[in-house]
Amino acid sequence: MNVLWRWGVAIVYTVGIFVVTPYLPQIIQAASSKWSSFGVSRFVLWVEIGLAVLIIGLAIVFIVQKKRKSAIFLISATGIFLLSLFIYQIIPNPYEFTHLPEYAVLSMLLFWAWNKTKKSREEMKSAGKPRIFMNTYFQSGAITGMVGSADEIYQLIIPGRYYTWYDILLNILGGILGLLIVWGMRRKK
């Protein structure tokens, strides 16, 4: 696939996050009036449980295939879910967990696009940039963290929306989760 097409998908997804952000309370309210708050909350919970089952399933597949990184993957993913559960205990709002899949998908799309962008890595290498900055995981994670932070700061100017530090943390955790999924799924070369 064309690199520009990959970046286009990542950019459209990112813009979609910022376009939907002001209307999210109305979307939740409309869904709650149509199906009931309990039904909407239960749907969000099942999405999160589905994500956890997918990741645990991947970890089991990795363990069966005796991949060396399966234990790290399982421990890391479990740690993210436990930290998210801890945050949920502080702020009991089931909609907060939507940050995990939302930013997991963003980090995966950014990795997908950035991984095919060879020229920028060569330019950074010739400019003498530290090796960590040339790492596709680092680049994708950093951009995801910046977008997640910008999304929360953007909510400061939107009536009825609020900036919270734990949402930024959940956005970053979601990004890390997405990169863990990519890392776990990629074959060692």
N, C-alpha and C positions, 0 to 999 in steps of 0.2 A: 504494500500500500504506500501511497505517496506520503511523504513527510508532512507536507502542507495539509493534507486531508486529516492526518492524525492530530496535528495541532489545532485544526479547525474544530474537530470533535471536542477536544479538551477545552478550548476557548468557549464554545457554545455552551458546554456544561457549566463552566465557571460563570458565564454571564447569566445563565438560567438561575443559578444560586442567588445572585444579586437581584434579579428581576422578581423572583418568587418571595424573597425575604420580607418585603413590606406587606404582602398579602397573606402570609402564612397564618396569622391568627384568624382571618376571615375564612380561609380554606378549612381550617380545623373546626371553626364554628359551623360552617355550612355542612361539613361532613358529620359533625355531632348532631346537628338538627335533623339530618336525613337518617342517620343510623343509630344514634344515641352515643353519648360520650363514652360509655362503657365499651361499646362495639368498636369505636375508633381507637380507644386506648388498647383494647385487646388486639386489634390489627397491628398496631405499632409494636406491641410486645411480641407478637408472633413473627414479625419481620426480624426483630432482634434475635429471637430464639432461633429462627432459621439461619441467620448469619452465624451464630455460635455453632449450630449443628454442622453447617458447611465447613467451618474452619476446623472443628474437631474431626470431622470426616476426612478432610485433607490430611490432618496430622496422622490419623490412623492409617491412611493409604501410604503416607511417607514411612511410617514405622514398619508396615508390612513389606514395603519395598527396600527396607533397611537403608534408607537415606541417612547420611550422617547428620544432616541438619534438622531431622524430624523432632528431636528432643528440644532443641533451641526454639523451633517454630511453635511447638505445643506449649512450652513454658511461657514464651513471649505473648502468644495469643491469649492464654489463660490469664496472664498478668494484666493485660489490657482490659479483659472483661471483668476481672476482680476489682481493678481500680475504678472502672466505670460503675460497677455495682456499689462501691463505696461512695462515689459521688452521688449516685441515685439515692442513697440513704440520707445524705445531707439535703438534697433537693429532690423530693419525691415527685417528679414530673415525668411520666412515661415518654413524653415527646422529646425529652432531652436526648434519649438514646438514638434518635434519628440522625444525630451528628455523626455517629460511627459509620453507618453505611454510606451516608452522603459524602463524607470526606475520604472514606476508603476508596470509593469509586473515583473520586477526583484524583487521588494520588496514583491510582492504577492507570488512569488515562494520561496523566502527566508522564509517568514512567514510560508508557507505551509510545508517547510522542518523543520524549527526550532521548530515549534509548536509540532512536533512529536518526538523531541529529548528530552526525559525526563531525561536521565542520566545526561546531562550537567547541567540542572537546579538543580538537587539534589546535584551535586558536588559543585555548586556555593553556594547553601544554607548552606551546611555543612562547606564551607570555610569561611562563614560569610560575603559574598559579599552583598553590599547594594541591597535592594529589586528591585530597578529600573533596575539593571543589569540582573535580572532574568526575566524581562518582555519580552515576545516574540516580542511585537511591537517594543520596544526599540532595542532589538538585531537585528531584521530585518532591522529597519531603520538605525542603526549605520553601519551595513555591507553595505547596499545600498549606504549610503553617502560616505563610504570609497571607494567603487568600482567606484562610479560616479566621485569622486575626482581623483582617480588613472587613470581613463579613460582620463580625461582632462590633467593631468600631462604627461601621456603617449604621448599625441599629441605634446608635446614640442620636441620630438625626431623624429617625423614623418615629412618628407618634405611635404610642402603644407598644413599642418594642424596646428591649432593654439590653444593655451591654453587661455581660457577666464573664468573669475570669474562668469559671468552670466550663462555660461553653467553648471558650478558646481551647482549654485543655482537652475537652471532648473532640473538638475538631482536629487537633494535633494527634490525639490517640487514634482517631478514625483514619487519618493519613498514614500513621505508622502501621496500623492494622492492614490497610490496603497494600502497603509495600511489603509487609510480612507475607501476605498471600502471594504476591508476585515472586518474592524471593523463594518461598517454599515450592512454588510450581515450576520455576525455571530449572532446567536440567543443568547440572554441573558440566562445564565444558572442559 
